[in-house]
Amino acid sequence: MPRLLLLAAVLALTGCTPAEYVNLYNATGDAITILMEKSQRVVTIPPRTAADFSPAYIPGERIVIRTSKQSWSYSPRSLFAPPSFVQQRMMVMRAFARIDSRG
């Protein structure tokens, strides 16, 4: 019976989509705020630290990254990282990125 339950759990999980995150390192020298416009999700990253955010796509979504001096806007669809920048563990995919004063 335990083997049957384990097999059922494995089969159920193989159809799941992995969670996707971007681990963004803040190299701007200023705190940054990431705002997902439509979903109103906000992440704040202090200088010289990194944090995860989920670029889950909602049609028409824009990601706005702001410092006290600058602002950049991206479409989540433009945030695809090369495979060498992506780490996958279990059901989590994490891309690594860095933002500096040039955006």
Secondary structure, 3 states (H helix, E strand, C coil): CHHHHHHHHHHHHHCCCCEEEEEEEEECCCCEEEEECCCCEEEEECCCCEEEECCCCCCCCCEEEECCCCEEEECHHHCCCCHHHEEEECCEEEEEEEEECCC
